Amino acid sequence: MQQFEESKKNRIIFYFAIIFILFIILALRLVWIQVINSAEYEHKALNQRIKEFVVNSERGIIYDNTGRKLAVSLPAKTVVALPDNIINPNKTAAELTELLDISYNTIYRRITSDAAAIFLQRKVSNELYKQIEAKNLKGITFTEESKRYYPAGKLASHIIGFTGVDNNGLSGLELSYNNYLSGKAGKMIIERDAQGKTIPNGVREAVPGRDGYNVHLTIDEVIQYMAEKELKNAAEKFNFSGGSVIVMDSSNGDLLAMANTPLYNPNQFEDYPEKSWRNRAISDVFEPGSTFKIITAAAALEEGVITENDILTDPGHIYVENEKINCWSNSGHRSQTFAEVVKNSCNPGFVEVGLKMDKETFYSYIKAFGFGEQTGIRLPAEARGIIPEYDRIGPVELATFSFGHGISVTPIQLAAAVSSVANGGKLMQPRLVKKVDTGNRSENIINEPQIIRQVISKSTADKTKELLKQVVESGTGTQAAIEGYEIGGKTGTAKHYNEDIYDSSFIGIVPAGDRDLVVLTILYDIKGETYYGSQTAAPVFKNLTANILNYLNIKPNTKDQFSYQNNDQEIEIPNLIGESFLSAESSLREKGFNVKLIGDGEIVKAQLPVAGIKSNYNSTVWLFSKKEAKEEILIAVPDFRGLQGNDAVKLAEQKGLKVSLSGSGKVIGQSVYPGRRIKTTNQINLKLR
């Protein structure tokens, strides 16, 4: 009995020990849960009864410069599947496949997944939403999201761009200004009971979001429409791969239009090839051809190496290091002033002018006008253009640069550069966005017009504009003339290497009240017999500009039309050898000459032309501080054939060349072939009969 009692006591102690140990374990577990790791379990408990909802923000609106909406956000339905509520997945998948752009297998896999809810197709059209809703499919519901919509369709599509399904910008301004347009999502926090119902006085918290900022452009929707319409009309007349048009206010750099063709509709951007999305006006490069002569002329006039009255000669070609460079006119333009060289778009004449500037000078002006660098327009994928490295440029390259070959630029670079000629010499940064409206006037982001640099003087800019006016009045750009308006401009035609394909262009300076507009038209990859810029791009410019002037209510000038006046007065050049540079320059300018000083010395050791020669008023006299410098100058030999002996001598003297005559009458032969460049010390023998 005692043994039984002892055994019972031991069992009680054993069970008590087990219970005590379990109690200690539970106590430790409670301490772990409620004290040591309480934060984690508190967070889990909170998550069971707290539901967080994302409150999407509204994407900002894009406006043109008159307040017209170019991009807005509209509500759109997204198709959502609730797998746990779907009774017959096979039937549901089959019915949805007929409506959605998704395969049966993909839909079936999604609606049978373990997810509580899953997107099937986001932001469907209203028509598709109604079709799906009408089927009343169990477990298929909808949620509302925001969808980007472009009211004008294709209009300005290359500027505005588009957004993806998540409403983030993928192209154009939608991409580059995405941080401003997208806004910031908010959230709502509520407390629910075990059945998922909202607890009346439970935890509630709202974290406000921020709608996207509205963006105001410089683009005018009407002018943009006109530009795109003219490109469309051109596509019906000419065989080309695409085109670009830029309309810029030269006074502040504002872009009133930037059009490209072919167009695409950003509302269905996925239906178009990716190459259609590219903004060729900023992303593509092309050889500017003769439109670049505006830059050459402005640089040469600014440097004082030429004036509009200087005599140049064109036998139809010019040789630079044995490379023959032809004029578009097979017979050439003979003897002509620089003003006539510009009017006639004479390549050999521009080669002479370009080579009068040394490489460093000409290259510096090319860079100063903004070529070879981005303009800062703030659009995706802007190209820099292609300018050969300085060390790889020789006389031939310099010669071809002068008439726009061997160099590639973007349309926006060319428009900005010519705008600096139109506005008095200031290179402006192209401006596309005028203001970002934050909703708080004091915090609005204003893009003020920005002057990058003063490239040329106002007097040079004004003189260049006058030369360009005669191009349109009576030169190669007459197809761009509009009666009653003093328009200046330049055609351009550049042939693709080893192909009969051309890029044709016209750029014009158009007076529009108290400002000048610059209008650039480019047609890329033209094929066929009609390809010159004067035949293709100039008429496009004319039609577009006439519509713009009418829209802006710019009345024509009823007074006498512009007519370029050339001073035909001739002045004898005095002997300046031995005089100081200062005194010689002052004397020449008083007589009406332009002066170019060469060298670092102070005394004139040589001059070109020589003393006693009569030359045009405001023509250029070169003064050298070293005689050797003059002797290294290379001068293009004119075609003397057909001239009377005394006329040939006069022309040679004006050019700074030495000639000897044999016989009498007219020149029938010359010892140096026309277009060759020789030193001033060389002599040319002329045979007369």
Protein Blocks (a to p, Z undefined) as FASTA:
>chain_A
ZZmmmmmmmmmmmmmmmmmmmmmmmmmmmmmmmmmmmmmmmmmmmmmmpccddddddddd
dddfkopafbdcdddddddddfklpmblmlmmmmmmmmmccdfklmmmmmmmmbfbdcfb
ghiafklmmmmmmnopghiacddddddddfklmnoklmnopadfkopafbhjllmmmmmm
nopaddddddddfkopacfklccdddddddddddddfbdfklmmmmmmmmmmmmmmpccf
bdcdddddfknopafbdcddddddfklmmlpcfklmpcfklmpccdekjmlmmmmmmmmm
mnopacfkbccddehiaceehiacddfblnonmjadfklmmmnopaklmmmmmmmpcfkl
mmmmmmmnogaiaehlopghiaebjaddfklpcfklmmmmmnopaiacdfklmmmmmmmm
mnoopacdddfbfbdcehiaklpccdddddfbdfbdfklmmmmmmmmmmmmmmmmmlmmp
cghiacdddddddddehiacddddddddddehjaccddddddehiacjblbfklmmmmmm
mmmmmmmmmmnopacdfbdcddddddfbdcddddfehiafklmmmmmmmnopacddedjb
fbdfbdcddehiacdehiacdddfbfklmmmpccddddfehpafklmmmmmmmnopacdd
edehjdfbdfbdghiacdfkbccddddZZ
